[in-house]
Amino acid sequence: MPKQKTNSSAKKRMRVTGTGKIMREGVNNQHKFEGKNSARKRRVATDQVITGGDRVKARKLLGKLKG
């Protein structure tokens, strides 16, 4: 039986914490910061937890089939 391959783009965008949560970067956090206020920039700077059905898809892309 062949091994499950990790999706290369997924491993660059997501990470798994020690407790098993999958984290992703906040959206709108790459460029054009002059047009965004400070509160918005602080809010998008924090990592977000992936939940629901997206969590199942993300775990499969990362090669983590259990949980």
Short mmCIF file of the C-alpha atoms (twelve columns), coordinates in Angstrom:
data_MODEL
# 
_entry.id   MODEL 
# 
loop_
_atom_site.group_PDB 
_atom_site.id 
_atom_site.type_symbol 
_atom_site.label_atom_id 
_atom_site.label_alt_id 
_atom_site.label_comp_id 
_atom_site.label_asym_id 
_atom_site.label_seq_id 
_atom_site.Cartn_x 
_atom_site.Cartn_y 
_atom_site.Cartn_z 
_atom_site.pdbx_PDB_model_num 
ATOM 1  C CA . MET A 1  0.000   0.000  0.000  1 
ATOM 2  C CA . PRO A 2  1.531   3.381  -0.994 1 
ATOM 3  C CA . LYS A 3  2.049   6.106  1.568  1 
ATOM 4  C CA . GLN A 4  -0.303  9.083  1.860  1 
ATOM 5  C CA . LYS A 5  1.420   12.153 0.415  1 
ATOM 6  C CA . THR A 6  1.187   15.537 2.121  1 
ATOM 7  C CA . ASN A 7  -0.168  18.316 -0.091 1 
ATOM 8  C CA . SER A 8  2.753   20.737 -0.594 1 
ATOM 9  C CA . SER A 9  0.647   23.898 -0.744 1 
ATOM 10 C CA . ALA A 10 -1.286  22.897 2.395  1 
ATOM 11 C CA . LYS A 11 1.832   22.381 4.485  1 
ATOM 12 C CA . LYS A 12 3.002   25.882 3.546  1 
ATOM 13 C CA . ARG A 13 -0.315  27.468 4.591  1 
ATOM 14 C CA . MET A 14 -1.340  25.470 7.676  1 
ATOM 15 C CA . ARG A 15 0.247   24.029 10.788 1 
ATOM 16 C CA . VAL A 16 -0.862  21.557 13.439 1 
ATOM 17 C CA . THR A 17 -0.503  22.517 17.106 1 
ATOM 18 C CA . GLY A 18 0.536   20.139 19.855 1 
ATOM 19 C CA . THR A 19 -3.103  19.643 20.853 1 
ATOM 20 C CA . GLY A 20 -4.121  18.789 17.271 1 
ATOM 21 C CA . LYS A 21 -5.713  22.081 16.200 1 
ATOM 22 C CA . ILE A 22 -5.034  23.244 12.653 1 
ATOM 23 C CA . MET A 23 -4.044  26.885 12.382 1 
ATOM 24 C CA . ARG A 24 -3.976  29.180 9.359  1 
ATOM 25 C CA . GLU A 25 -2.901  32.769 8.802  1 
ATOM 26 C CA . GLY A 26 -5.497  35.547 8.910  1 
ATOM 27 C CA . VAL A 27 -6.771  36.793 5.558  1 
ATOM 28 C CA . ASN A 28 -5.796  40.206 4.082  1 
ATOM 29 C CA . ASN A 29 -2.414  40.106 5.811  1 
ATOM 30 C CA . GLN A 30 0.050   40.251 2.916  1 
ATOM 31 C CA . HIS A 31 0.188   43.749 1.445  1 
ATOM 32 C CA . LYS A 32 -1.516  47.153 1.138  1 
ATOM 33 C CA . PHE A 33 -1.352  47.949 4.836  1 
ATOM 34 C CA . GLU A 34 -1.642  51.708 4.325  1 
ATOM 35 C CA . GLY A 35 -5.371  51.409 3.656  1 
ATOM 36 C CA . LYS A 36 -6.076  49.299 6.747  1 
ATOM 37 C CA . ASN A 37 -6.510  50.698 10.230 1 
ATOM 38 C CA . SER A 38 -4.391  49.516 13.159 1 
ATOM 39 C CA . ALA A 39 -7.140  47.453 14.806 1 
ATOM 40 C CA . ARG A 40 -7.750  45.546 11.597 1 
ATOM 41 C CA . LYS A 41 -4.034  44.877 11.105 1 
ATOM 42 C CA . ARG A 42 -3.719  43.528 14.659 1 
ATOM 43 C CA . ARG A 43 -6.780  41.310 14.194 1 
ATOM 44 C CA . VAL A 44 -5.566  39.703 10.968 1 
ATOM 45 C CA . ALA A 45 -2.041  39.210 12.337 1 
ATOM 46 C CA . THR A 46 -3.180  36.439 14.693 1 
ATOM 47 C CA . ASP A 47 -3.504  32.858 13.481 1 
ATOM 48 C CA . GLN A 48 -7.014  31.445 13.060 1 
ATOM 49 C CA . VAL A 49 -8.222  27.964 14.002 1 
ATOM 50 C CA . ILE A 50 -9.727  25.894 11.176 1 
ATOM 51 C CA . THR A 51 -13.015 24.310 12.312 1 
ATOM 52 C CA . GLY A 52 -15.952 22.354 10.941 1 
ATOM 53 C CA . GLY A 53 -15.846 20.571 7.613  1 
ATOM 54 C CA . ASP A 54 -12.767 22.504 6.550  1 
ATOM 55 C CA . ARG A 55 -10.866 20.888 9.431  1 
ATOM 56 C CA . VAL A 56 -11.554 17.421 8.016  1 
ATOM 57 C CA . LYS A 57 -10.361 18.475 4.552  1 
ATOM 58 C CA . ALA A 58 -7.267  20.165 5.967  1 
ATOM 59 C CA . ARG A 59 -6.288  17.089 7.998  1 
ATOM 60 C CA . LYS A 60 -6.547  14.942 4.898  1 
ATOM 61 C CA . LEU A 61 -4.387  17.357 2.876  1 
ATOM 62 C CA . LEU A 62 -1.789  17.369 5.658  1 
ATOM 63 C CA . GLY A 63 -1.740  13.575 5.829  1 
ATOM 64 C CA . LYS A 64 -3.304  13.432 9.301  1 
ATOM 65 C CA . LEU A 65 -6.170  11.006 8.769  1 
ATOM 66 C CA . LYS A 66 -7.058  10.344 12.410 1 
ATOM 67 C CA . GLY A 67 -9.056  12.845 14.471 1 
# 
